[in-house]
Amino acid sequence: MAKQQLTLEREIYTGKDGNEYFGYIVRGVLRGREVKADITPKDIGGYELLDILFDGDGEVMLTVTDEEKVDAFGNKMRYKSYVAESIDEDGTPLICEVKPKQSSDKCYITAFCNQAKRIADDE
């Protein structure tokens, strides 16, 4: 299974109601243009968990892993899993399952992972 790590950032944005909220993004450059991919937790409870991850001292990483599962009929299905993770001050890992907010965000994440892999292969 291929695994890539990207840096996950938190930024403040103003919602349609005028209130400020945290958004979770991965930044990158594609063909000279700065872009960002929006990331969201898999469920509503994940927002609190992401806040806990970002309140720690460490950097929050987005780990993207190529996965495969086989159904009862032997058909293989490939997919990507997305996990935000950081390490507590005592060395304990803390993770939160996340997902790209839209299909375009998934495309950006795939491109960022491909860039990171190409850079790692060149080194």
Phi, psi and omega in degrees: 000126178283142181224132177233147176240134177234160178272128178261132181243159176242134178225156179266135174225160180259125180283174180299335179276000180089353179276154178267140180225163172269138172242155183240126189221160169238127181261151176195176178236126177237120180051043176081001182250128177285128180226164176220147178251129178278136179240141180225150177292160181290337177216169184300322180297340180292338179296318178295318179296320176297321176299320178295317178301316183283341178283346178285173181281335187281170176278142179264127181253148171254116178259124180248122184236133173282126182239163177213136174226156182243130179278182184297340181262004179086007178281131179270138176235124178260142179204171177248141173251146183235125182225127172272135182213147173215170181245129176293167179299338178266007176091004180277127177286144176232128184233156176217124177288131181228178178207155173297142184292318182227171178300321179297325178294324177297320178296317178299313181300317178299317179295319179297319179295318178297320177297313181298321179293318180297319178295316180295323179292328181285338182278000000 
